[in-house]
Amino acid sequence: MLSVMDNEHKDIVSQVQLSQHTEHTIVDPAELREELADIRSSGIAFDNEEQFDGVRCVATAITTDTDDLLGAISVNGPAERIDDAMFYKEIPQALQNVAGVIEINTAYLGWMEQTTENLT
C-alpha cells in the first residue's frame, strides 16, 4: 500500500527502524525504496519469506479510477506449496483480476450513488 502513496507518505521509510525478521528481510532503506519503486511499476508486491520463514505472500493495491487507495488484497501460504510459477505469475494475475473487479464494482456503486442523488 505504501507503494501507491504520494512521496510525502513514502518518507515514512526514513523515519522507521527496519527490523530483521528473517534472512530475507529488507533492512536497508535504499533497497526498500527501490523495492517500492518496482512495486509501483508492476502493481504487485512480493514477500518471499521476508516476514516469516517458510511463508510467501503476493499482494496488490485496490484503487479508484483516480488512483486513490481503497485497500489491498493478498494471498499467502507455505513456501513449500507455492512454487515460483504460482508465486511470480499465477497468483499475481489472479490478484490483479480480482482487484480489477473490485475497482469496477466500486466505481459502479459510486456512479449509482451519484445518479440516485441527482434524481432527488
C-alpha angles and dihedrals in degrees: 000000000000090000093066096046123099122264093264091063092043089065086078086084090069092045100056133068109242109222124211108236099164137358087269097055116120108232100161111093092212091053090047091051089051090050090050090052090053090049091049090051097046100031090226130102122202126200105191100185091309096130101029131014110249096017126107124190134187122192142173134190124247111220140173124248087267091052095253110153115250099169141284141268126212144175124208136175147142114315090226090063099039107070123192094265091055093041099048102029120011101043095043091050092049092047093049090049092051092044089051091053091049091048092050092047091048091050091048092050090050090050091049091051092050092047092049092048091050091054094057 
